[in-house]
Amino acid sequence: MQDCGLLIQPEETCGLQPISSDYIEAISQPGLKTCLSGDTKGQWIVPCLSCSDNRTCDWREITWQPHNCHYGVLTKPQLQQCLGGRKILFIGDSTNRGIMYYLIERLNETFQEWQKVHGTKFYHNVNGGKTLVSYSYYPQFWISPSLRPTFEKALEHLLQRSHPLENTSQTVLVVGGVQWLNSNHLQIIHKVLKRENLLNILVIIKTLGIGFHLPVDGVHFLTQSEVQNLWKENLIILEAAKKYGYEVVDTFTITMGRYKEFLQGTCGCHFHEVVKSKLSKEYHFLKMNRSRNHIVGKYFSNQSKVQRRQQDSVTNVQSPYHVRGPVNQVCSEILLSRMCASERIVQTLQKD
């Protein structure tokens, strides 16, 4: 749940802890329900010969396991159906951008274009042109605070440039960042959407995350007490999101136990990286779906044979880029599950 090197909840256990055979049996049941929200508490589970020696663990087999439920992971056809005809707007920093890139690769099975976008960009070639994805970077930290566009102006700009927008769940707004977000931003979101007559769109808040834990010259650094305060702020954000009826992806809880995997840099601070690859789409897609890193709960233990055949039948098309990072992968899959939570697709997953 958390690393002993950075205690966020001192009253809780840290590091590797044994789990009971009863718990393993409970989460392996075929009737395990689908998680109803993106902030279900959970823990990372990793097979080890001994919990006292992490060198005996197979970290390639680690999986995020919510308590008493699982997130259904959609196949490509299901995802294409769910997101077809929708406009998905992202606003936030590079952690949000990484989730967007993951979504594009999952929908297209290829990732042809990549750059560290620090402005506003539109992607029209997603899902065969059936899904519009747009992104606006916020906050623009390189501009002095007095000249920097406010969050309200940045959101208004993104909405206006993405018109026309339906005032339904066909429009999805994803807001989030590693540490800048607070409950006041959610109040601003509500105010702007009300002014734009968009109160019925689907809003998903990607909450805060662990990061900036190492004292590196020239890079923002948080002490342990500051990280604990960040955790408290995250709880306030979750409460505010529910007040406004927004969906959430609680990335703080997910990143607590794996904060050492945060890729730190002057402008690239996140739990993912985009790599240039000469490997085929088939290799990446099959590797992603056969990797335990891709599991969000018990998905692959009851995945239908039909779905497996669909995934195994992908064609061999070159994909020059690949979004890599198991923590980002888990957060992204939970986001996708929240986007499609009201779809008949998820009901089908529950029956499989």
C-alpha positions in Angstrom: 0.0 0.0 0.0 2.9 2.4 0.7 6.7 2.3 0.7 8.5 2.3 4.0 10.8 4.9 2.6 8.0 7.5 2.4 5.4 6.9 5.0 2.2 8.8 4.1 -0.2 7.1 6.5 2.0 6.2 9.5 -0.8 4.2 11.1 -0.9 1.8 8.2 1.5 -1.0 7.3 4.3 -0.4 4.8 6.4 -2.4 2.5 5.7 -6.1 1.6 3.1 -7.8 3.7 1.8 -11.4 3.5 -1.8 -11.8 2.3 -4.0 -14.8 3.4 -5.0 -17.6 1.2 -8.6 -16.7 1.9 -8.1 -13.3 0.4 -6.5 -14.9 -2.7 -9.5 -17.2 -3.0 -11.9 -14.3 -2.6 -10.4 -12.1 -5.4 -10.2 -15.2 -7.7 -13.9 -15.9 -7.6 -15.6 -15.7 -11.1 -18.4 -13.6 -9.6 -16.2 -10.8 -8.3 -18.1 -7.6 -8.9 -17.0 -4.7 -11.1 -15.7 -1.7 -9.1 -18.3 1.1 -9.1 -15.9 4.1 -8.8 -12.3 5.0 -9.7 -11.2 5.6 -6.1 -11.8 2.0 -4.8 -9.1 1.3 -2.2 -6.6 -1.4 -3.1 -3.0 -2.6 -3.0 -0.2 -3.9 -5.2 0.1 -7.6 -5.1 3.4 -9.2 -6.1 4.5 -12.9 -5.8 7.5 -13.4 -3.5 9.2 -16.3 -2.0 9.7 -14.2 1.2 8.1 -10.9 2.2 11.2 -10.1 4.2 13.4 -10.1 1.1 12.1 -8.1 -1.9 14.9 -9.7 -4.1 12.8 -12.9 -4.1 9.8 -11.1 -5.7 8.9 -11.3 -9.4 8.2 -7.6 -10.0 7.2 -8.3 -13.6 4.1 -10.0 -12.1 2.9 -7.1 -9.9 -0.8 -6.2 -10.2 -3.0 -3.5 -8.7 -5.8 -5.2 -6.9 -8.8 -3.2 -5.6 -10.5 -4.5 -2.5 -13.3 -7.0 -3.3 -13.8 -5.9 -6.9 -12.1 -5.5 -10.3 -12.0 -3.1 -13.2 -13.1 -4.6 -16.5 -10.5 -4.1 -19.2 -12.2 -3.6 -22.6 -11.0 -5.1 -25.8 -10.2 -2.9 -28.7 -13.7 -3.5 -30.4 -15.5 -2.7 -27.2 -13.4 0.4 -26.6 -14.0 1.6 -30.2 -17.7 1.1 -29.7 -17.8 2.9 -26.4 -15.7 5.9 -27.5 -17.1 6.2 -31.0 -18.7 9.5 -31.7 -17.3 11.1 -28.5 -15.1 14.1 -27.9 -12.5 13.6 -25.2 -10.9 16.7 -23.8 -7.8 16.5 -21.6 -6.4 19.5 -19.6 -3.5 19.0 -17.3 0.2 18.4 -17.1 2.4 15.6 -18.5 0.8 12.9 -16.2 -2.5 13.6 -17.9 -0.8 13.7 -21.3 0.6 10.2 -20.7 -2.8 8.8 -20.0 -4.1 10.5 -23.2 -1.3 8.9 -25.2 -2.1 5.5 -23.7 -5.8 6.0 -24.7 -4.8 6.8 -28.3 -2.5 3.7 -28.5 -5.2 1.5 -27.0 -7.8 2.7 -29.5 -5.7 2.7 -32.6 -3.2 -0.1 -31.6 -0.6 2.2 -33.1 1.0 5.4 -31.9 2.2 7.3 -35.0 2.8 10.8 -33.6 4.4 11.9 -30.4 5.7 15.1 -29.0 5.9 16.8 -25.6 2.9 19.0 -26.1 3.0 22.2 -23.9 0.2 23.9 -25.7 -3.1 22.9 -27.2 -3.3 20.1 -29.8 -6.1 18.1 -31.5 -5.9 14.5 -32.7 -8.4 13.8 -35.5 -7.1 10.3 -36.6 -8.2 8.4 -33.5 -10.5 5.4 -33.8 -10.7 5.8 -37.5 -11.7 9.4 -37.1 -14.7 8.5 -35.0 -13.2 9.9 -31.7 -11.9 13.5 -31.4 -9.2 13.9 -28.7 -7.9 17.3 -27.7 -5.3 18.3 -25.1 -4.3 21.5 -23.4 -1.3 21.7 -21.2 -1.8 23.3 -17.8 -0.2 25.0 -15.8 2.3 26.7 -18.1 5.0 26.8 -15.4 7.6 28.4 -17.5 5.6 31.6 -17.7 5.8 34.0 -14.7 2.7 33.7 -12.5 1.5 37.2 -13.3 1.4 36.5 -17.0 0.4 32.8 -16.9 -3.2 32.1 -18.1 -5.5 31.1 -15.3 -7.1 27.7 -15.2 -10.5 29.2 -16.0 -9.2 30.9 -19.1 -7.3 27.7 -20.2 -10.4 25.6 -19.8 -12.6 28.1 -21.6 -10.1 28.2 -24.5 -10.0 24.4 -24.8 -13.8 24.1 -24.8 -14.3 26.9 -27.3 -11.7 25.4 -29.7 -13.4 22.0 -29.4 -16.8 23.2 -30.4 -19.4 22.0 -31.3 -19.8 20.0 -28.0 -22.9 18.0 -27.0 -24.2 18.6 -23.5 -24.2 14.9 -22.8 -21.7 12.1 -21.9 -20.7 12.1 -25.5 -18.4 14.9 -24.4 -15.7 13.8 -21.9 -13.5 16.3 -19.9 -10.5 14.8 -18.1 -8.7 17.1 -15.7 -5.7 16.3 -13.6 -2.1 16.7 -12.7 0.6 15.4 -10.4 0.4 18.0 -7.7 -1.1 21.4 -8.8 -4.8 20.4 -8.6 -7.0 21.4 -5.6 -10.7 21.6 -4.8 -10.9 25.2 -6.0 -10.2 24.0 -9.6 -13.3 21.8 -9.4 -15.4 24.8 -8.4 -14.0 26.6 -11.4 -14.9 23.6 -13.7 -18.5 23.7 -12.5 -18.7 27.4 -13.0 -17.3 27.3 -16.5 -19.5 24.3 -17.6 -22.6 26.0 -16.2 -21.7 29.2 -18.2 -21.1 27.1 -21.3 -24.3 25.1 -20.9 -22.3 21.8 -20.5 -23.3 20.6 -17.0 -24.4 17.3 -18.4 -21.0 16.2 -19.9 -18.9 13.5 -18.3 -16.1 15.0 -16.1 -13.4 12.7 -14.8 -10.9 14.0 -12.3 -7.4 12.4 -12.2 -6.3 13.2 -8.7 -2.9 14.0 -7.3 0.1 11.6 -7.3 3.4 10.9 -5.6 6.4 12.5 -7.1 9.3 15.0 -6.6 10.5 12.9 -3.6 14.2 13.2 -4.3 16.3 16.3 -3.5 17.7 17.1 -7.0 19.2 20.4 -7.8 16.9 22.6 -9.9 13.9 20.3 -9.5 10.9 20.8 -7.2 11.2 18.7 -4.0 8.6 17.8 -1.3 9.4 16.7 2.2 7.6 13.8 3.9 5.3 16.2 5.8 4.5 18.0 2.6 3.6 14.7 0.9 1.4 13.8 3.8 -0.4 17.2 3.4 -0.8 16.4 -0.3 -2.5 13.2 0.7 -5.0 15.2 2.8 -5.6 17.6 -0.1 -6.3 14.5 -2.3 -9.1 13.4 0.1 -10.6 16.9 -0.2 -10.5 16.7 -4.0 -12.2 13.3 -4.0 -14.9 14.6 -1.7 -15.4 17.7 -3.9 -15.6 15.6 -7.0 -18.4 13.5 -5.6 -20.2 16.7 -4.6 -20.2 17.9 -8.2 -21.1 14.4 -9.6 -17.7 13.9 -11.3 -16.0 10.6 -11.8 -12.5 10.1 -10.4 -9.3 8.2 -10.9 -7.5 8.2 -7.6 -3.9 8.1 -8.8 -2.5 9.1 -5.4 -3.4 5.8 -3.8 -2.1 3.9 -6.8 1.3 5.7 -6.9 1.9 5.6 -3.1 3.5 2.2 -3.1 5.6 2.8 -6.2 6.8 6.3 -5.9 10.4 5.3 -6.7 9.3 4.7 -10.3 8.5 8.4 -10.8 10.6 9.5 -13.8 11.9 12.9 -12.6 13.2 15.7 -14.9 13.0 19.4 -15.4 10.1 19.0 -17.8 9.2 15.3 -17.8 7.8 14.2 -14.5 5.5 11.2 -14.6 5.1 7.4 -14.3 5.4 6.7 -18.1 7.7 7.2 -21.0 7.1 7.2 -24.7 9.7 5.1 -26.5 10.5 4.9 -30.2 10.2 1.3 -31.3 10.9 -0.7 -34.5 8.7 -3.5 -33.1 5.3 -4.2 -34.7 2.0 -3.3 -33.3 1.3 -7.0 -32.9 4.2 -7.5 -30.6 3.3 -4.5 -28.4 -0.4 -5.3 -28.2 0.1 -9.0 -27.4 2.9 -8.2 -24.9 0.7 -5.6 -23.2 -2.3 -8.0 -22.9 -0.2 -10.9 -21.8 1.7 -9.0 -19.2 0.5 -9.1 -15.6 1.3 -5.4 -15.4 -1.8 -4.9 -17.5 -4.1 -6.5 -15.0 -6.4 -4.2 -13.0 -7.7 -6.7 -10.5 -8.6 -10.2 -11.7 -9.4 -9.4 -15.3 -7.3 -12.1 -17.0 -8.4 -14.9 -14.7 -11.9 -14.8 -16.2 -11.3 -13.2 -19.6 -13.5 -14.9 -22.2 -11.9 -17.1 -24.9 -13.6 -15.0 -27.5 -11.9 -11.9 -26.3 -8.6 -13.6 -26.3 -9.0 -14.8 -29.9 -10.0 -11.2 -30.9 -6.8 -9.9 -29.3 -4.6 -12.6 -30.8 -5.9 -11.8 -34.4 -4.3 -8.4 -34.7 -2.4 -7.6 -37.9 1.2 -6.8 -38.1 1.4 -3.0 -38.6 4.4 -0.9 -37.7 3.9 1.3 -34.6 6.8 3.8 -34.3 6.0 4.7 -30.7 4.9 2.9 -27.6 3.7 4.3 -24.2 5.5 2.3 -21.5 4.9 2.3 -17.8 2.8 -0.1 -15.6 1.6 2.5 -13.2 0.4 4.8 -15.9 -1.1 1.7 -17.6 -3.2 0.9 -14.5 -4.4 4.5 -14.1 -5.3 4.7 -17.8 -7.3 1.5 -17.7 -9.3 2.7 -14.7 -10.0 5.9 -16.6 -11.2 4.0 -19.6 -13.5 1.9 -17.3 -15.0 5.1 -15.9 -15.6 6.5 -19.4 -17.5 3.3 -20.4 -19.1 2.6 -17.0 -22.6 3.4 -18.3 -22.2 1.4 -21.5 -23.7 -2.0 -22.1 -20.1 -3.2 -22.8 -19.4 -3.3 -19.1 -22.5 -5.3 -18.4 -21.3 -7.8 -20.9 -17.9 -8.0 -19.2 -19.6 -8.8 -15.9 -21.3 -11.8 -17.5 -18.2 -13.2 -19.0 
